Amino acid sequence: ALPICSSSSSSRGNGKLHQHQHWWCSVSNGSCGGKIVLDFQLALKQAFESFLNKDTRTAQYLSLFVDDMFRKGLKGMSSDIEIDHSLEQVVTVFRFLQDKDVFENFYKQHLSRRLLTGRSVNDEAEKSMISKLKSECGHQYTSKLEGMFQDMKLSEDLLKQYRGSFAGSAGSAAGSSMGLSRLASSIELKVS
């Protein structure tokens, strides 16, 4: 399913996708015969895929765009509908990528940094993005990404238990747990 036509399309940082949507909507709304429309849509799909995959760094750039969007770009979006629309645009471009494994590697690195440093603006949007990738590529593709969220939840729970067990000696426990948290983040960033 390709993008739905809309008169107000936010094209921040994704001008090529905006061009694709413009042409797709122009043909879909045209009064041409069915065969001509289908032929043009197929040609447009093939041309966009060819153009997008000419540069081998496209997967990396898309991952960087998503990273920037999750760190800063979602702040200005007020509704879940706007966020979902932005994620759908990313997934639309992702569908055309041939180097999905390269995207996965970069996305995994960026996600781990966002989770460990707490820089993600919206955890629910992160999970929604993983869900969309899962529907595109299957469970195997996103299993490690989902595992990162499970590990972070487990880490939070263990840290709460640790803090709770030393509630009587609040001063030393708080300092120790912050040191442990920083140490774990430092080790994970170096491993990545």
Beta strands, then each sheet from edge to edge (+ up, - down):
end
